[in-house]
Amino acid sequence: MPGYTPKSSDVLERFLRYVQVDSQSDPHNEDETPSTACQRNLARLLASELAELGCEDVALTEHAYVTASLPASAGAEGLPALGLIAHVDTAPDAPASGVRPHIVRYEGGELVHGERDGKRVVTTPEELPALLRHVGEDLVCTDGTTLLGADDKAGVAEIVALLARLAATPELPHPCIKVAFVPDEEIGHGAALLDLDAFGATWAYTVDGEELGEFNWECFSASQATVTAHGVEVHPGSAKGVMVNAITLLREFDELLPAAERPEHTEGYEGFFHPIEISGGSGEATLTYIVRDFDAERFAAREQLLRDCAAFLNQRYGDGTVTVEVREQYRNMVERLRGMDFLRDNALDAMAACGMEPRVVPVRGGTDGAQLTLRGLPCPNLPTGGYNFHGVREFIPVRSMELMVDALEQLVGRFAVPQE
């Protein structure tokens, strides 16, 4: 992003502190919120810092939700409040305890993050062509043994750095800003317990995306399907014509689904079926899928195909041999954002003002914003500037975080006037 020099902020210092506070969520304890006690540590730290910045109504709930308000600038007091939201937990996909961030000056070629089990951990431009856009920049990496936590502690740091700037420079225009930092986004809980009436925002943005310039107001519609096969067990020595192996049934079920419609073969607006977990034995076995699509009709057709596959096998092996339970997780937020083009246009204009190349990109996943939008708080998603989320090769350019603080300043300024 040549030609634009970001303002100074304390975003790097905040980010380096936040990533060293363990806050990984636990999918095996999703019935409790937060799913891990360590998330409370970061929540307490953030609540304290927001109070020090002069935010009002700072609250820390028993479920590790942090909320606060920054009063509007002069002349914008009567305008609707704008929310900024990020999540405090980090993904359970890779080790996340004892994060040791360090800064690498990237000069091209391989980016060496660190070392793991005696082997270098690297990212190459062939794997990530966007890496070459950051030649000559400082990149925050881990030592290669843990993820970094830029997802979403970069978003947290960028929001808090913005609030620090606005508090120190009260003449910068902005409406009342409502902030929420929430737990357990990475395991699907996210902002489920955020009291929207008490929060008080009319519309909001999550800051939870990746590459600079990417704006998300479309995401997958998502469901989880549990397929259970009930076999007939007999001694294998006398099984001919009698045994029905539940494991084999699940294999047959999976083979009935379109082979090309898997995550490893899809991109853009293409949906998929993704088997994520299998358990059981020859008598009874269970296979869990996540099902994703952007289009509502195609999404419904995918869920129906699962039921049709079960019906086909039940016709062959007997009623009740295969059962399918489908649980909806979230919907494509664009279904509720149509007609609110100012949310998109303000975000794109704000990023362009900071030298970014703004573009609308569909999220091949979900965000807290999808859940919140369906609950009545319009909430598209902004980038953080990070790369390689959910793994030990995660990194984020320092300049990208600084630019996002500037973009947030530009964004909130655009809400300091009435929206049409």
CORKA-V944234 format. One record per backbone hydrogen bond with DSSP energy under -0.5 kcal/mol. CO is the residue of the C=O (numbers start at 1). NH is the residue of the N-H. If there is no record, write none. Layout:
# CORKA-V944234
[[CO & NH] [CO & NH]]
This chain:
# CORKA-V944234
[[1 & 4] [4 & 6] [10 & 14] [11 & 15] [12 & 16] [13 & 17] [14 & 18] [15 & 19] [16 & 20] [17 & 20] [18 & 21] [20 & 22] [23 & 90] [26 & 29] [27 & 30] [29 & 32] [36 & 39] [37 & 40] [37 & 41] [38 & 41] [38 & 42] [39 & 43] [40 & 44] [41 & 45] [42 & 46] [43 & 47] [44 & 48] [45 & 49] [46 & 50] [47 & 51] [48 & 52] [49 & 53] [50 & 55] [51 & 54] [56 & 69] [59 & 67] [61 & 64] [65 & 61] [66 & 181] [67 & 59] [68 & 179] [69 & 56] [69 & 71] [70 & 177] [73 & 76] [76 & 79] [81 & 202] [81 & 203] [82 & 178] [83 & 205] [84 & 180] [85 & 207] [86 & 182] [90 & 25] [91 & 94] [95 & 147] [99 & 101] [102 & 141] [104 & 106] [104 & 139] [105 & 107] [106 & 136] [110 & 112] [111 & 113] [111 & 123] [114 & 121] [116 & 119] [119 & 116] [120 & 122] [121 & 113] [121 & 114] [123 & 111] [124 & 128] [128 & 131] [129 & 132] [130 & 133] [131 & 134] [132 & 135] [134 & 137] [137 & 106] [138 & 398] [139 & 104] [139 & 141] [140 & 396] [141 & 102] [143 & 115] [149 & 153] [150 & 152] [150 & 154] [150 & 155] [152 & 156] [153 & 157] [154 & 158] [155 & 159] [156 & 160] [157 & 161] [158 & 162] [159 & 163] [160 & 164] [161 & 165] [162 & 166] [163 & 167] [164 & 168] [165 & 169] [169 & 172] [174 & 73] [176 & 82] [176 & 178] [177 & 70] [177 & 179] [178 & 84] [179 & 68] [180 & 86] [181 & 66] [182 & 88] [182 & 89] [184 & 187] [184 & 189] [184 & 190] [185 & 188] [189 & 192] [191 & 194] [193 & 195] [194 & 196] [195 & 199] [196 & 200] [202 & 378] [203 & 83] [204 & 380] [205 & 85] [206 & 208] [206 & 382] [209 & 384] [210 & 384] [210 & 385] [211 & 214] [213 & 359] [215 & 217] [215 & 361] [216 & 381] [218 & 363] [221 & 293] [222 & 329] [222 & 330] [223 & 291] [224 & 327] [225 & 227] [225 & 289] [226 & 228] [226 & 325] [227 & 287] [228 & 323] [229 & 231] [229 & 285] [231 & 233] [232 & 244] [235 & 238] [236 & 239] [239 & 242] [239 & 243] [244 & 232] [244 & 246] [245 & 249] [246 & 250] [247 & 251] [248 & 252] [249 & 253] [250 & 254] [251 & 255] [252 & 256] [253 & 256] [253 & 257] [254 & 257] [258 & 261] [260 & 262] [261 & 273] [262 & 265] [263 & 266] [267 & 270] [269 & 294] [272 & 292] [274 & 290] [277 & 288] [279 & 286] [282 & 246] [283 & 231] [284 & 281] [285 & 229] [286 & 279] [287 & 227] [288 & 276] [288 & 277] [289 & 225] [290 & 274] [291 & 223] [292 & 272] [293 & 221] [295 & 299] [296 & 300] [297 & 301] [298 & 302] [299 & 303] [300 & 304] [301 & 305] [302 & 306] [303 & 307] [304 & 308] [305 & 309] [306 & 310] [307 & 311] [308 & 312] [309 & 313] [310 & 314] [311 & 315] [312 & 316] [313 & 317] [314 & 318] [318 & 321] [321 & 230] [323 & 228] [325 & 226] [326 & 328] [327 & 224] [330 & 222] [332 & 335] [333 & 336] [333 & 337] [334 & 338] [337 & 340] [340 & 343] [340 & 344] [341 & 345] [342 & 346] [343 & 347] [344 & 348] [345 & 349] [346 & 350] [347 & 351] [348 & 352] [349 & 353] [350 & 354] [351 & 354] [351 & 356] [352 & 355] [356 & 358] [359 & 215] [359 & 361] [362 & 364] [363 & 220] [363 & 365] [365 & 220] [367 & 370] [367 & 371] [368 & 372] [369 & 373] [370 & 374] [371 & 375] [372 & 376] [372 & 377] [373 & 376] [376 & 378] [378 & 204] [380 & 206] [381 & 216] [382 & 208] [382 & 209] [385 & 397] [387 & 395] [388 & 391] [391 & 148] [391 & 394] [394 & 142] [395 & 387] [396 & 140] [397 & 401] [398 & 402] [399 & 403] [400 & 404] [401 & 405] [402 & 406] [403 & 407] [404 & 408] [405 & 409] [406 & 410] [407 & 411] [408 & 412] [409 & 413] [410 & 414] [411 & 414] [411 & 415] [412 & 175] [412 & 415] [413 & 416]]
